[in-house]
Amino acid sequence: MTKADIVNEVAKVTGVEKVAVQKTVECFMEVVKDALVKDRNVYLRGFGSFIIKKRAQKTARNISKNTTIVIPEHYIPAFKPAKSFGNKVKGSVKRK
């Protein structure tokens, strides 16, 4: 599902114009990004949390040059679903 699909679905369900829904969705994403950049997690009860995860330093191989490189410690954004959300997906999604 794309951002456009989300906008269309929310507009259809709520009856709000697509332009307003698109602006709201984009604003929500900006607020989440800004919070994570400022090292603040975002908690949405019943849905999940947008968090920052720390990745430890590690050694890797550049196979094209056959050399060893060190990847420094770094932080990445992540999403952790709420327990109820995760259980709902586990019980309903059937992949082929």
Distance bins in CASP14 RR format, pairs under 12 A and 6 or more apart:
PFRMAT RR
TARGET T0000
AUTHOR 0000-0000-0000
RMODE 2
METHOD distances of the structure
MODEL  1
1 7 0 0 0 0 0 1 0 0 0 0 0
1 8 0 0 0 0 1 0 0 0 0 0 0
1 9 0 0 0 0 1 0 0 0 0 0 0
1 10 0 0 0 0 0 1 0 0 0 0 0
2 8 0 0 0 0 1 0 0 0 0 0 0
2 9 0 0 0 0 0 1 0 0 0 0 0
2 22 0 0 0 0 0 1 0 0 0 0 0
2 25 0 0 0 0 0 1 0 0 0 0 0
3 9 0 0 0 0 0 1 0 0 0 0 0
3 10 0 0 0 0 0 1 0 0 0 0 0
3 18 0 0 0 0 0 1 0 0 0 0 0
3 21 0 0 0 0 0 1 0 0 0 0 0
3 22 1 0 0 1 0 0 0 0 0 0 0
3 23 0 0 0 0 0 1 0 0 0 0 0
3 24 0 0 0 0 0 1 0 0 0 0 0
3 25 1 0 0 1 0 0 0 0 0 0 0
3 26 1 0 0 1 0 0 0 0 0 0 0
3 28 0 0 0 0 0 1 0 0 0 0 0
3 29 0 0 0 0 1 0 0 0 0 0 0
4 10 0 0 0 0 0 1 0 0 0 0 0
4 11 0 0 0 0 0 1 0 0 0 0 0
4 18 0 0 0 0 1 0 0 0 0 0 0
4 21 0 0 0 0 0 1 0 0 0 0 0
4 22 0 0 0 0 1 0 0 0 0 0 0
4 25 0 0 0 0 1 0 0 0 0 0 0
4 26 0 0 0 0 0 1 0 0 0 0 0
5 11 0 0 0 0 0 1 0 0 0 0 0
5 12 0 0 0 0 0 1 0 0 0 0 0
5 18 0 0 0 0 0 1 0 0 0 0 0
5 21 0 0 0 0 0 1 0 0 0 0 0
5 22 0 0 0 0 0 1 0 0 0 0 0
5 25 0 0 0 0 0 1 0 0 0 0 0
6 12 0 0 0 0 0 1 0 0 0 0 0
6 13 0 0 0 0 0 1 0 0 0 0 0
6 18 0 0 0 0 0 1 0 0 0 0 0
6 21 0 0 0 0 1 0 0 0 0 0 0
6 22 0 0 0 0 1 0 0 0 0 0 0
6 24 0 0 0 0 0 1 0 0 0 0 0
6 25 1 0 0 1 0 0 0 0 0 0 0
6 26 0 0 0 0 0 1 0 0 0 0 0
6 28 0 0 0 0 0 1 0 0 0 0 0
6 29 0 0 0 0 0 1 0 0 0 0 0
7 13 0 0 0 0 0 1 0 0 0 0 0
7 14 0 0 0 0 0 1 0 0 0 0 0
7 15 0 0 0 0 0 1 0 0 0 0 0
7 16 0 0 0 0 1 0 0 0 0 0 0
7 17 0 0 0 0 0 1 0 0 0 0 0
7 18 1 0 1 0 0 0 0 0 0 0 0
7 19 0 0 0 0 1 0 0 0 0 0 0
7 20 0 0 0 0 1 0 0 0 0 0 0
7 21 1 0 1 0 0 0 0 0 0 0 0
7 22 1 0 1 0 0 0 0 0 0 0 0
7 23 0 0 0 0 1 0 0 0 0 0 0
7 24 0 0 0 0 1 0 0 0 0 0 0
7 25 1 0 1 0 0 0 0 0 0 0 0
7 26 0 0 0 0 1 0 0 0 0 0 0
7 28 0 0 0 0 0 1 0 0 0 0 0
7 29 0 0 0 0 0 1 0 0 0 0 0
8 14 0 0 0 0 0 1 0 0 0 0 0
8 15 0 0 0 0 0 1 0 0 0 0 0
8 16 0 0 0 0 0 1 0 0 0 0 0
8 17 0 0 0 0 0 1 0 0 0 0 0
8 18 1 0 0 1 0 0 0 0 0 0 0
8 21 0 0 0 0 1 0 0 0 0 0 0
8 22 0 0 0 0 1 0 0 0 0 0 0
8 25 0 0 0 0 0 1 0 0 0 0 0
9 15 0 0 0 0 0 1 0 0 0 0 0
9 16 0 0 0 0 0 1 0 0 0 0 0
9 18 0 0 0 0 0 1 0 0 0 0 0
9 21 0 0 0 0 1 0 0 0 0 0 0
9 25 0 0 0 0 0 1 0 0 0 0 0
10 16 1 0 0 1 0 0 0 0 0 0 0
10 17 0 0 0 0 0 1 0 0 0 0 0
10 18 0 0 0 0 1 0 0 0 0 0 0
10 20 0 0 0 0 1 0 0 0 0 0 0
10 21 1 0 1 0 0 0 0 0 0 0 0
10 22 0 0 0 0 1 0 0 0 0 0 0
10 23 0 0 0 0 0 1 0 0 0 0 0
10 24 0 0 0 0 1 0 0 0 0 0 0
10 25 1 0 0 1 0 0 0 0 0 0 0
10 28 0 0 0 0 0 1 0 0 0 0 0
11 17 1 0 0 1 0 0 0 0 0 0 0
11 18 1 0 1 0 0 0 0 0 0 0 0
11 19 0 0 0 0 1 0 0 0 0 0 0
11 20 0 0 0 0 1 0 0 0 0 0 0
11 21 1 0 1 0 0 0 0 0 0 0 0
11 22 0 0 0 0 1 0 0 0 0 0 0
11 23 0 0 0 0 0 1 0 0 0 0 0
11 24 0 0 0 0 0 1 0 0 0 0 0
11 25 0 0 0 0 0 1 0 0 0 0 0
12 18 0 0 0 0 1 0 0 0 0 0 0
12 21 0 0 0 0 1 0 0 0 0 0 0
13 21 0 0 0 0 1 0 0 0 0 0 0
14 20 0 0 0 0 1 0 0 0 0 0 0
14 21 1 0 0 1 0 0 0 0 0 0 0
14 24 0 0 0 0 0 1 0 0 0 0 0
14 25 0 0 0 0 0 1 0 0 0 0 0
15 21 0 0 0 0 1 0 0 0 0 0 0
16 22 0 0 0 0 0 1 0 0 0 0 0
16 23 0 0 0 0 0 1 0 0 0 0 0
16 24 0 0 0 0 1 0 0 0 0 0 0
16 25 0 0 0 0 0 1 0 0 0 0 0
17 23 0 0 0 0 1 0 0 0 0 0 0
17 24 0 0 0 0 0 1 0 0 0 0 0
18 24 0 0 0 0 0 1 0 0 0 0 0
18 25 0 0 0 0 0 1 0 0 0 0 0
19 25 0 0 0 0 0 1 0 0 0 0 0
19 26 0 0 0 0 0 1 0 0 0 0 0
20 26 0 0 0 0 0 1 0 0 0 0 0
20 27 0 0 0 0 0 1 0 0 0 0 0
21 27 0 0 0 0 0 1 0 0 0 0 0
21 28 0 0 0 0 0 1 0 0 0 0 0
22 28 0 0 0 0 0 1 0 0 0 0 0
22 29 0 0 0 0 0 1 0 0 0 0 0
23 29 0 0 0 0 0 1 0 0 0 0 0
23 30 0 0 0 0 0 1 0 0 0 0 0
24 30 0 0 0 0 0 1 0 0 0 0 0
24 31 0 0 0 0 0 1 0 0 0 0 0
25 31 0 0 0 0 0 1 0 0 0 0 0
25 32 0 0 0 0 0 1 0 0 0 0 0
26 32 0 0 0 0 0 1 0 0 0 0 0
26 33 0 0 0 0 0 1 0 0 0 0 0
27 33 0 0 0 0 0 1 0 0 0 0 0
27 34 0 0 0 0 0 1 0 0 0 0 0
28 34 0 0 0 0 0 1 0 0 0 0 0
28 35 0 0 0 0 0 1 0 0 0 0 0
28 42 0 0 0 0 1 0 0 0 0 0 0
28 44 0 0 0 0 0 1 0 0 0 0 0
28 47 0 0 0 0 0 1 0 0 0 0 0
28 50 0 0 0 0 0 1 0 0 0 0 0
29 35 0 0 0 0 0 1 0 0 0 0 0
29 36 0 0 0 0 0 1 0 0 0 0 0
29 42 0 0 0 0 0 1 0 0 0 0 0
29 50 0 0 0 0 0 1 0 0 0 0 0
29 77 0 0 0 0 0 1 0 0 0 0 0
30 36 0 0 0 0 0 1 0 0 0 0 0
30 37 0 0 0 0 0 1 0 0 0 0 0
30 42 0 0 0 0 0 1 0 0 0 0 0
31 37 0 0 0 0 0 1 0 0 0 0 0
31 38 0 0 0 0 0 1 0 0 0 0 0
31 40 0 0 0 0 0 1 0 0 0 0 0
31 42 1 0 0 1 0 0 0 0 0 0 0
31 44 0 0 0 0 0 1 0 0 0 0 0
31 50 0 0 0 0 0 1 0 0 0 0 0
32 38 0 0 0 0 0 1 0 0 0 0 0
32 40 0 0 0 0 1 0 0 0 0 0 0
32 41 0 0 0 0 1 0 0 0 0 0 0
32 42 1 0 1 0 0 0 0 0 0 0 0
32 43 0 0 0 0 0 1 0 0 0 0 0
32 44 0 0 0 0 1 0 0 0 0 0 0
32 47 0 0 0 0 0 1 0 0 0 0 0
32 48 0 0 0 0 0 1 0 0 0 0 0
32 49 0 0 0 0 0 1 0 0 0 0 0
32 50 1 0 1 0 0 0 0 0 0 0 0
32 51 0 0 0 0 0 1 0 0 0 0 0
32 52 0 0 0 0 0 1 0 0 0 0 0
32 77 0 0 0 0 1 0 0 0 0 0 0
32 79 0 0 0 0 1 0 0 0 0 0 0
33 40 0 0 0 0 0 1 0 0 0 0 0
33 42 0 0 0 0 1 0 0 0 0 0 0
33 50 0 0 0 0 1 0 0 0 0 0 0
33 52 0 0 0 0 0 1 0 0 0 0 0
33 77 0 0 0 0 1 0 0 0 0 0 0
34 40 0 0 0 0 1 0 0 0 0 0 0
34 42 0 0 0 0 1 0 0 0 0 0 0
34 50 0 0 0 0 0 1 0 0 0 0 0
34 77 0 0 0 0 0 1 0 0 0 0 0
35 41 1 0 0 1 0 0 0 0 0 0 0
35 42 1 0 1 0 0 0 0 0 0 0 0
35 43 0 0 0 0 0 1 0 0 0 0 0
35 44 0 0 0 0 0 1 0 0 0 0 0
35 49 0 0 0 0 0 1 0 0 0 0 0
35 50 1 0 0 1 0 0 0 0 0 0 0
35 51 0 0 0 0 0 1 0 0 0 0 0
35 52 0 0 0 0 1 0 0 0 0 0 0
35 77 0 0 0 0 0 1 0 0 0 0 0
36 42 1 0 0 1 0 0 0 0 0 0 0
36 49 0 0 0 0 0 1 0 0 0 0 0
36 50 1 0 0 1 0 0 0 0 0 0 0
36 51 1 0 0 1 0 0 0 0 0 0 0
36 52 1 0 1 0 0 0 0 0 0 0 0
36 53 0 0 0 0 0 1 0 0 0 0 0
36 75 0 0 0 0 1 0 0 0 0 0 0
36 76 0 0 0 0 1 0 0 0 0 0 0
36 77 1 0 1 0 0 0 0 0 0 0 0
36 78 0 0 0 0 1 0 0 0 0 0 0
36 79 0 0 0 0 0 1 0 0 0 0 0
37 50 0 0 0 0 0 1 0 0 0 0 0
37 52 0 0 0 0 1 0 0 0 0 0 0
37 75 0 0 0 0 0 1 0 0 0 0 0
37 77 0 0 0 0 1 0 0 0 0 0 0
38 52 0 0 0 0 1 0 0 0 0 0 0
39 51 0 0 0 0 0 1 0 0 0 0 0
39 52 1 0 0 1 0 0 0 0 0 0 0
39 53 0 0 0 0 0 1 0 0 0 0 0
39 54 0 0 0 0 0 1 0 0 0 0 0
39 75 0 0 0 0 1 0 0 0 0 0 0
39 77 0 0 0 0 0 1 0 0 0 0 0
40 49 0 0 0 0 0 1 0 0 0 0 0
40 50 0 0 0 0 1 0 0 0 0 0 0
40 51 0 0 0 0 1 0 0 0 0 0 0
40 52 0 0 0 0 1 0 0 0 0 0 0
40 77 0 0 0 0 0 1 0 0 0 0 0
41 48 0 0 0 0 0 1 0 0 0 0 0
41 49 1 0 1 0 0 0 0 0 0 0 0
41 50 1 0 0 1 0 0 0 0 0 0 0
41 51 1 0 1 0 0 0 0 0 0 0 0
41 52 1 0 0 1 0 0 0 0 0 0 0
41 53 0 0 0 0 0 1 0 0 0 0 0
41 75 0 0 0 0 0 1 0 0 0 0 0
41 77 0 0 0 0 1 0 0 0 0 0 0
41 78 0 0 0 0 1 0 0 0 0 0 0
41 79 0 0 0 0 0 1 0 0 0 0 0
41 80 0 0 0 0 1 0 0 0 0 0 0
42 48 0 0 0 0 1 0 0 0 0 0 0
42 49 1 0 0 1 0 0 0 0 0 0 0
42 50 1 0 1 0 0 0 0 0 0 0 0
42 51 1 0 0 1 0 0 0 0 0 0 0
42 52 0 0 0 0 0 1 0 0 0 0 0
42 77 0 0 0 0 1 0 0 0 0 0 0
42 78 0 0 0 0 0 1 0 0 0 0 0
42 79 0 0 0 0 1 0 0 0 0 0 0
42 80 0 0 0 0 0 1 0 0 0 0 0
43 49 1 0 1 0 0 0 0 0 0 0 0
43 50 0 0 0 0 1 0 0 0 0 0 0
43 51 0 0 0 0 1 0 0 0 0 0 0
43 79 0 0 0 0 0 1 0 0 0 0 0
43 80 0 0 0 0 1 0 0 0 0 0 0
43 81 0 0 0 0 0 1 0 0 0 0 0
43 82 0 0 0 0 1 0 0 0 0 0 0
44 50 1 0 0 1 0 0 0 0 0 0 0
44 51 0 0 0 0 0 1 0 0 0 0 0
44 79 0 0 0 0 1 0 0 0 0 0 0
44 80 0 0 0 0 0 1 0 0 0 0 0
44 81 0 0 0 0 1 0 0 0 0 0 0
44 82 1 0 0 1 0 0 0 0 0 0 0
44 84 0 0 0 0 0 1 0 0 0 0 0
44 85 0 0 0 0 1 0 0 0 0 0 0
45 82 1 0 0 1 0 0 0 0 0 0 0
45 83 0 0 0 0 0 1 0 0 0 0 0
45 84 0 0 0 0 1 0 0 0 0 0 0
45 85 0 0 0 0 0 1 0 0 0 0 0
46 80 0 0 0 0 0 1 0 0 0 0 0
46 81 0 0 0 0 1 0 0 0 0 0 0
46 82 1 0 1 0 0 0 0 0 0 0 0
46 83 0 0 0 0 1 0 0 0 0 0 0
46 84 1 0 1 0 0 0 0 0 0 0 0
46 85 1 0 0 1 0 0 0 0 0 0 0
46 86 0 0 0 0 1 0 0 0 0 0 0
46 87 0 0 0 0 0 1 0 0 0 0 0
46 88 0 0 0 0 1 0 0 0 0 0 0
47 79 0 0 0 0 1 0 0 0 0 0 0
47 80 0 0 0 0 0 1 0 0 0 0 0
47 81 1 0 0 1 0 0 0 0 0 0 0
47 82 1 0 1 0 0 0 0 0 0 0 0
47 83 0 0 0 0 0 1 0 0 0 0 0
47 84 0 0 0 0 1 0 0 0 0 0 0
47 85 1 0 1 0 0 0 0 0 0 0 0
47 86 0 0 0 0 0 1 0 0 0 0 0
47 88 0 0 0 0 0 1 0 0 0 0 0
47 89 0 0 0 0 0 1 0 0 0 0 0
48 78 0 0 0 0 0 1 0 0 0 0 0
48 79 1 0 0 1 0 0 0 0 0 0 0
48 80 1 0 0 1 0 0 0 0 0 0 0
48 81 1 0 1 0 0 0 0 0 0 0 0
48 82 1 0 1 0 0 0 0 0 0 0 0
48 83 0 0 0 0 1 0 0 0 0 0 0
48 84 0 0 0 0 1 0 0 0 0 0 0
48 85 1 0 0 1 0 0 0 0 0 0 0
48 86 0 0 0 0 1 0 0 0 0 0 0
48 88 0 0 0 0 0 1 0 0 0 0 0
48 89 0 0 0 0 0 1 0 0 0 0 0
49 77 0 0 0 0 0 1 0 0 0 0 0
49 78 0 0 0 0 1 0 0 0 0 0 0
49 79 1 0 0 1 0 0 0 0 0 0 0
49 80 1 0 1 0 0 0 0 0 0 0 0
49 81 0 0 0 0 1 0 0 0 0 0 0
49 82 1 0 0 1 0 0 0 0 0 0 0
49 83 0 0 0 0 0 1 0 0 0 0 0
49 85 0 0 0 0 0 1 0 0 0 0 0
50 76 0 0 0 0 0 1 0 0 0 0 0
50 77 1 0 0 1 0 0 0 0 0 0 0
50 78 1 0 0 1 0 0 0 0 0 0 0
50 79 1 0 1 0 0 0 0 0 0 0 0
50 80 0 0 0 0 1 0 0 0 0 0 0
50 81 0 0 0 0 0 1 0 0 0 0 0
50 82 0 0 0 0 0 1 0 0 0 0 0
51 75 0 0 0 0 0 1 0 0 0 0 0
51 76 0 0 0 0 1 0 0 0 0 0 0
51 77 1 0 0 1 0 0 0 0 0 0 0
51 78 1 0 1 0 0 0 0 0 0 0 0
51 79 1 0 0 1 0 0 0 0 0 0 0
51 80 1 0 1 0 0 0 0 0 0 0 0
51 81 0 0 0 0 0 1 0 0 0 0 0
52 74 0 0 0 0 0 1 0 0 0 0 0
52 75 1 0 1 0 0 0 0 0 0 0 0
52 76 1 0 0 1 0 0 0 0 0 0 0
52 77 1 0 0 1 0 0 0 0 0 0 0
52 78 1 0 0 1 0 0 0 0 0 0 0
52 79 0 0 0 0 0 1 0 0 0 0 0
52 80 0 0 0 0 0 1 0 0 0 0 0
53 73 0 0 0 0 0 1 0 0 0 0 0
53 74 0 0 0 0 1 0 0 0 0 0 0
53 75 1 0 0 1 0 0 0 0 0 0 0
53 76 1 0 1 0 0 0 0 0 0 0 0
53 77 1 0 0 1 0 0 0 0 0 0 0
53 78 1 0 1 0 0 0 0 0 0 0 0
53 79 0 0 0 0 0 1 0 0 0 0 0
53 80 0 0 0 0 1 0 0 0 0 0 0
54 72 0 0 0 0 0 1 0 0 0 0 0
54 73 1 0 0 1 0 0 0 0 0 0 0
54 74 1 0 0 1 0 0 0 0 0 0 0
54 75 1 0 1 0 0 0 0 0 0 0 0
54 76 0 0 0 0 1 0 0 0 0 0 0
54 77 0 0 0 0 0 1 0 0 0 0 0
54 78 0 0 0 0 0 1 0 0 0 0 0
55 71 0 0 0 0 1 0 0 0 0 0 0
55 72 0 0 0 0 1 0 0 0 0 0 0
55 73 1 0 0 1 0 0 0 0 0 0 0
55 74 1 0 1 0 0 0 0 0 0 0 0
55 75 1 0 0 1 0 0 0 0 0 0 0
55 76 1 0 0 1 0 0 0 0 0 0 0
55 77 0 0 0 0 0 1 0 0 0 0 0
55 78 0 0 0 0 0 1 0 0 0 0 0
56 70 0 0 0 0 0 1 0 0 0 0 0
56 71 0 0 0 0 1 0 0 0 0 0 0
56 72 0 0 0 0 1 0 0 0 0 0 0
56 73 1 0 1 0 0 0 0 0 0 0 0
56 74 0 0 0 0 1 0 0 0 0 0 0
56 75 0 0 0 0 0 1 0 0 0 0 0
56 76 0 0 0 0 0 1 0 0 0 0 0
57 69 0 0 0 0 0 1 0 0 0 0 0
57 70 1 0 0 1 0 0 0 0 0 0 0
57 71 1 0 0 1 0 0 0 0 0 0 0
57 72 1 0 1 0 0 0 0 0 0 0 0
57 73 1 0 1 0 0 0 0 0 0 0 0
57 74 0 0 0 0 1 0 0 0 0 0 0
58 68 0 0 0 0 0 1 0 0 0 0 0
58 69 0 0 0 0 1 0 0 0 0 0 0
58 70 1 0 0 1 0 0 0 0 0 0 0
58 71 1 0 1 0 0 0 0 0 0 0 0
58 72 0 0 0 0 1 0 0 0 0 0 0
58 73 0 0 0 0 1 0 0 0 0 0 0
58 74 0 0 0 0 0 1 0 0 0 0 0
59 67 0 0 0 0 0 1 0 0 0 0 0
59 68 1 0 1 0 0 0 0 0 0 0 0
59 69 1 0 0 1 0 0 0 0 0 0 0
59 70 1 0 1 0 0 0 0 0 0 0 0
59 71 1 0 0 1 0 0 0 0 0 0 0
59 72 0 0 0 0 0 1 0 0 0 0 0
60 67 0 0 0 0 1 0 0 0 0 0 0
60 68 1 0 0 1 0 0 0 0 0 0 0
60 69 1 0 1 0 0 0 0 0 0 0 0
60 70 1 0 0 1 0 0 0 0 0 0 0
60 71 1 0 1 0 0 0 0 0 0 0 0
60 72 0 0 0 0 0 1 0 0 0 0 0
61 67 1 0 0 1 0 0 0 0 0 0 0
61 68 1 0 1 0 0 0 0 0 0 0 0
61 69 1 0 0 1 0 0 0 0 0 0 0
61 70 0 0 0 0 0 1 0 0 0 0 0
61 71 0 0 0 0 0 1 0 0 0 0 0
62 68 1 0 0 1 0 0 0 0 0 0 0
62 69 1 0 1 0 0 0 0 0 0 0 0
62 70 0 0 0 0 0 1 0 0 0 0 0
62 71 0 0 0 0 0 1 0 0 0 0 0
63 69 0 0 0 0 0 1 0 0 0 0 0
79 85 0 0 0 0 0 1 0 0 0 0 0
79 86 0 0 0 0 0 1 0 0 0 0 0
80 86 0 0 0 0 1 0 0 0 0 0 0
81 87 0 0 0 0 1 0 0 0 0 0 0
81 88 0 0 0 0 1 0 0 0 0 0 0
81 89 1 0 0 1 0 0 0 0 0 0 0
81 90 0 0 0 0 1 0 0 0 0 0 0
82 88 0 0 0 0 1 0 0 0 0 0 0
82 89 0 0 0 0 0 1 0 0 0 0 0
83 89 0 0 0 0 0 1 0 0 0 0 0
83 90 0 0 0 0 0 1 0 0 0 0 0
84 90 0 0 0 0 0 1 0 0 0 0 0
84 91 0 0 0 0 0 1 0 0 0 0 0
85 91 0 0 0 0 0 1 0 0 0 0 0
85 92 0 0 0 0 0 1 0 0 0 0 0
85 93 0 0 0 0 0 1 0 0 0 0 0
86 92 0 0 0 0 1 0 0 0 0 0 0
86 93 0 0 0 0 1 0 0 0 0 0 0
87 93 0 0 0 0 0 1 0 0 0 0 0
89 95 0 0 0 0 0 1 0 0 0 0 0
END
